[in-house]
Amino acid sequence: MKEKIVKKYEGFSLVEMLITIVILGVVMLISATTLTTLIKVSTVSSNKTAVRNETEFVLEMVRRTIRNSNPSDVYLFSTYDNRSFDPVNNEIVSDGFDSDQMRELYQNTLEENEVGNEIHFRPYGFTSWVCVGYFKSTSNPEFGYILKTSAQNLWDEHESCFQDTSDYSKYTIVLNSEAVDIDSFNISYIKSVDGNYVFKFDISAQPVNWYLTDGAPVNREVFRRAVVTTGGLIW
């Protein structure tokens, strides 16, 4: 009589499968958290680099033009509370001021150590003026822009450098992107020797997109400063 052969099948028990699933889940969770953190850190680093590049671009542009400007043709104004920037129409708008009030406002240039948000200067050999100013957005007062424009013959009409009409809008250039928020742009000066001036520019900016929590040990704000002297010669 032949002996009956019984095959024996081996497998995993339910407890072993549960333990394996838990271990795999923990490993995947740690991997996903680590990968997400690395992506956030990389994005934050890229955003802060963009802020540094854009603020340095603004300061370098100001450095070069101020050095090549006649000291008597550099004017500083404070219009922070009187003008805003409309990013949709790319133009400066006056906040409740008529043309006569704006003209009177620009007749008062700032003195030493007073802080302004607009600087107008005329480089040597040019008839046109360059104007750089800092303004808050009309649509979002928390967002700030640094603008650059040019105009002709501003001897007694400095209010027209950032004219709130469409004719001047095409000459207005926004120096920071929508990904960079300019918190402040403060300009001041002191008198130097031989009729020259020493200007100080302080920029505080931050990236708009920020993926870290408020308690993260990374400073969101970027602060840059430039000190430049006019290069006028006294014969």
Secondary structure, DSSP 4 states (H G I P E B T S, - for coil): -PPPP--------HHHHHHHHHHHHHHHHHHHHHHHHHHHHHHHHHHHHHHHHHHHHHHHHHHHHHHTEEEEEEEEE--TTTEEEETTTTEEEESS--HHHHHHHHT----TT--BSEEEEEETT-SEEEEEEEEEESS-TT-EEEEEEEEE--SS-GGGTT-SSHHHHTT-EE-S-TTEEEEEEEEEEEE-GGG-EEEEEEEEEEES---S-TTSSS---EEEEEEEE------
